[in-house]
Amino acid sequence: MQLDDELIPTERIGLVVWQLWHQRALTTVEIAELAGVTRAGAWAMMDKLSRKLPIVLMDGVWRVMEGE
């Protein structure tokens, strides 16, 4: 899913979380492309989200923990 319009931060986060919760695992590069941010920005966003949500980085892929 690529969007032409500029996204605000809340929309970027929402798109990524929605994708993850709908059974899609994403690499940091895929998250960066989806959200329209740099790879470093995507990693920082996921690092923050994973502190409060059951999201983990396993084998280079971000995913929702099983059973959550």
Secondary structure, 3 states (H helix, E strand, C coil): CCCCCCCCHHHHHHHHHHHHHCCCCECHHHHHHHHCCCHHHHHHHHHHHHHHCCEEEECCEEEECCCC
